[in-house]
Amino acid sequence: MKLKLYFAAALLTLSACDLQVDPFNGVTKDNLPNVPNALKYATDGAYSLMKDQLEYKGAFDFRSTYARNLHMMLEYSSDNVTLSGTTEDPLFLSATRQHYPGMENATYVWYVAYKIINSVNQNIESVTEGQDPANDYLLGENYFLRAMAYTDLLRLFAKPYTHGTGNNGVVLRLASTDPAKMPRATVGESYDQVVADLEKAAALMESGERRGVEYASKEAAWALLSRVYLYMDQHDKAIEYATKTIASPLVALTPKENYVDMFWNTPKYSESIFVIKHALQDDLGDGSIGSMYLTDVKGWGEVYVSEPLRLLLEQHPDDVRNALIRPQYEEDGVTVAERNGIPKYFITKFSYQDGIVTLSSPHVVRLAEMYLNRAEAYAKKGQDQLALDDINVIRTRAGIVADDLYTLGDLQGASTVLGAVLQERQMELAYEGHRTVDLFRNKLQMDRSFPGVQPHEVVNWDAARNIYFIPQDERLANPLAEQND
């Protein structure tokens, strides 16, 4: 039986702050310090919010989890994937960029992110720091979760930091007693809060023992700090935290021979720094992330690798990353099958955990990203050889031969070292929710002129619909939260 300790589990608005937990456990904000293991259970409840199907507006939707909606909102609007047909699932609106304020998946992610934040706030308020090392470590996990939730919201609902720190960020709720009506902080203020939370998290978890890759750790805090500082163009800090993560004895790149299985069984590998763990009872079947990418007895299999990404990977047939792509053939065993004229190149990155086709525990952060974060920061500092050295670590692990590694004289089709970094990020981090953020924060266009039902267009880096509308539910409950253009 899963123990579900959700704070604010029955909220009907996005801004309510009352603490509600399962009556069986008898835990409230006031008595939490006196109940054995209560902080651990409450913290575990915050993690569960990322993967469980929650009732929203009096209904359950088998497709709606935080992890699934977040993934599709970040990835389906990119040039990594192509949608092969229309669907009533709100993922269609992400793929076609037809956003509107009442959009179901955006509303759900906002709703659950603030449920996580509210749970964390009450956990932090319920215990006194410095009295118990075990509780201090759990407090660190809570600060990490709050930072992660705000980072997710900023990626979806705010313009990148590099577009101006005075733009609207997110509503910063840092206490359970905050009023329901609050304006959005600026992008600069929002990112400063994320950094403060992550540095606090890392400090609190410095001397403790991590509970597993499905829980936060100092390495997870360092890794997310590297990402956030990269978003902020603070290159030295991005390098510092990427290097700290890489140097940890608890993490290591997975060798080529285990590369595919590392995605299928993320909790088993030391490359995984933090994952949203799904156990057997969490298998969502046709409502899982992987169900849209693959048909293998189960699954819809309606989202395929985009043509430009597939051709980029196929330049090196021995690149192990090709093994995550599975074509479906016609009866002749040669011709690739099609749906609506689009070749069926399935993606298996989110499948086959413990042999179950629709089960996976998606990465939030993993070690390969740290090498690529550091490479990008080096490139922007003009330290080109150091940047290429880090990229080549990833290419070598992928099985690319020495003659095809990057050199200052041969950037493998890229025009600049930064271009080589972004090209490698696209191949290595494909389908993990990085691509749109990577392009637009670097003020680069995205070419989606490839087969698929998405509009065939070149998207400018400053286009309004690169981010989502603030959900109408939030605007009704909190009219001070200004809407995006």
Buried (B, 14 or more C-beta within 10 A) or exposed (E): EEEBBBBBBEBEBBBBBEBEBBEEBEBBBEEBBEBEEBBBBBBBBBBBBBBBBBEBEEEEBEBBBBBBBBBBBBBBBBBBBBBBEEBEBBBBBBBBBEBEBEBBBBBBBBBBBBBBBBBBBBBBBBBEEEEBEEBBBBBBBBBBBBBBBBBBBBBBBBBBBBBEBEBBBBBBBBEBEBEEEBEBBBBBBBBBBBBEBBBBBBBBBEEBEBBEBBBBBBBBBBBBBBBBBBBBBBBEBBBBBBBBBBEBEEBEBBEBEBBBBBBBBBBBBBBBBBBBBBBEEBBBEEBBBBBBBBBBEBBBBBBBBBBBBBEBBEEBEEBBBBBBBBBBEEEEEEEEEBBEEBBBBBBBBBBBBEEBBBBBBBBBBBBBBBBBBBBBBBBBBEBBEBBBBBBBBBBBBBBBEEEBBBEEEEBBEBEEBBBBBBBBBBBBBBBBBBBBBBBBBBEBBBEBEBBBBBEEEEBEBEBEBBBBBBBBBBBEBBEEBEBBE
